[in-house]
Amino acid sequence: MADRHRIEDLRRRVQQDPTSIAFAQLAEELRRAGEMPEAVEICRAGLRVHPDYVSARVTHGRALIALNQLDEAQAELERVLRSAPENLAAIRGLADVHRRRGNTAEALARYRAALSLAQNDPELQEIVARLSRDVEADSRGNAKAAEAAREFSEAGKPDVPGASGAAQPLPLNPERERAVRMVAALEQFLGAIRSRARVHE
């Protein structure tokens, strides 16, 4: 849980000196406290003054993920990785973005990259194991679907009575048949009205 006293102290420091790099610490404490909108606001203000502050950009990206602003979060975290390719928090943040979007294979690749940098992280180990099972299951399902489609294509259309020649009409139940007759009668009636209207034009 975030230290409220520390947050207030950092907030005062930033208010007294808007150019202070303490904005990064304040934004991170706010993010940990679940105050995402303010964390994003503090990051944006501070990054206008300190655009190369990597840890603040990571905090910004992670807060944006929590707000489900995934496009902006991805752009921010990718910017971090261009200057710091092994930034663990940014790699994991991008993995979270892809996971939220349902891009399981891409998320797994990112989580594996993160795990290579933090090999003893039990949470990352569990995530990688679970997503690996999901990707493997999806792969098996896709393979089965492709095989079934191939077999159906090779076998041709099934031999169904009446399949050759003209299509056979499906039998109608009594209520459906009455509805069809009523629609046909209405169409005939409307056709007669239109014809009469053309005659009098």
N, C-alpha and C positions, 0 to 999 in steps of 0.2 A: 504494500500500500504506500502511496506517495506521502511524503512528509509535507503537510500543509504549511508548516512554518517555513520550510525551505522554499516552497513555491512562492510564498508571499515575499520572502527576502529577495529571491531572484527577480520577481516582478518589479519590486521597488528599484533594484539596480538597473533594470532595463528601462524603466520609466525615467530614471534620472539621467541615464546615458543611452539614448537609442542606438548608438553605434557600438555598444558593448557586445563582446562575443558571448556574454552570459545568456543571450537570447537562445542559444542552442541548448544549454542546460535547462532553461525554463521550458522550452518546447518539449524536451524529452520528459521532464517531470510531469507536464500536463498530459502528454500522451499516455504515460503510465497510469495516471489518475483517471483516464477515460475521458478527458476533456479534449476531444479530438478537434472540434472546430477552432477552439482557441489555440491549440497547438499548431494547426495549419496557418492560422493568421500570424502568429508570432514568427514562424519559419519564413513566411513570405516577406514579412517586413525586414527580418534580419538578413535574409539572403539578397535583398536588394542592395544592402551595404557590403555584405561579405559573400559574394556569389560562389566562391570556391571552398566554402566551409562544408566539407564532405559529410561529416556526421550530422549536420543540420539538414542536409538534403536527404539523408537516410531517414531521419525522424519525420521529415515532411512526407516522404513516400509511404512510410508505414502508417502514418496518421490518415493519409488519403485512402489507403487500402481499407482501414477500419470504417471509413465513411463510404466505401464502395465506389469511390471515384477512380476506377481502375485504369483508365487511359492515362490520366495525369500521373498517377502513381507509377505506372510502367515507364513513362517518359523520364520521370525524375530518377528512378532507380537505374535505368539504363545509362543515364548521364553519369551517375556515380561510378558505374562499372567501366565506363570508358577511361576514367582517370584512375580508378582503383579496382582492377579486375578481380582481386581476391577479397573484396570487402564482403565478409560473411553475411552481415545483416542485409545488404543489398541483394545478394544472391538469393537468400532465403525469402526476402520480400517479393522478388520477381517470381519465385516458385509459388508463393501464396497467390499472386495475381493470376497466374495460369491455372492454378487449382480452382479458384473461384469461378473462372470462366469455363471450367469443364475440360480444359486441355490437359488431360491426365498425363499423357506421354511427355509433353514439354515440362509440366510441373515436376515429374519424376526426374527428368534430366537435371533440372535446377537443384532439386533436393539432394541428388547424388553428388553434385558439385559442392554443395554446402557441407555434406557429410564428409567429403574428402578433406575438408579444412577443419572439421570438428568431429573426428572419428569416434570420440567417446560420448557424444551427445545422445542420450537414450531416446529423447523425443524425436530427433531426426532419424535415428535408426528405426524407430517404430513406424514413422511416416513412410520412409523408403520401402520398408517391408510390405506395408499395406498397399501402397500404390503399385508396387511391383506385382502383387497378386492381382490387382484390378486390371492392370495393363495386360497381363498374361491371359486373364479370363476373357477380356475383350478380343484379344488376338485369336484365341481358340474359337470364340463365337463367330468372328468374321470369317475364319477359315471354313467353319461348318456351313455358314450361309453361302459362301462362294462355291463350295463343293455341291451343295444342294441345287444351286442355280445351274451349275455346269451339267449335273445329271439330268435335270429337267430339260435343258436345252438339247442335250444329246438324245434323249428319249422321244422328243417331239411332243405333240399334244396328246393327252390321254384319249383312249378310245371310248368316247361317250356316245350312247345311242342318240341318233339324231344330230350328231355333231357335223356330219358331212352334209353338203348341200346348204339349202337355206336355213337360217336360224329358226328354231321352233318357238312359237310364242309360249310364254309361261302361263299356266292356268291361273285364273283370277278367282278370288273368293267372292261370294255373292255381293258383299258390301262394296268391294273394289270395282266389281263389274257395273253396279248401279252408278257409282261415281263416274266411271269412264263414259257410260251412256249419257249421263247428265251433262258432262263437259262437252261431249260431241254435239248434243242438242243445242247447248248455249252457243257454241261456235257457229252452228248452222244459222241460228236466229240472228246473231250479230252480223253474219255475212249477208243475210237478206236485208237487214236495215241499212248496211253500207251500200248495197247495190241500189236500193230505193233512193237513198240520198243522192247518189250520183246521177240518177235519172232526172231528178228535180233540179239539179244544178244548172 
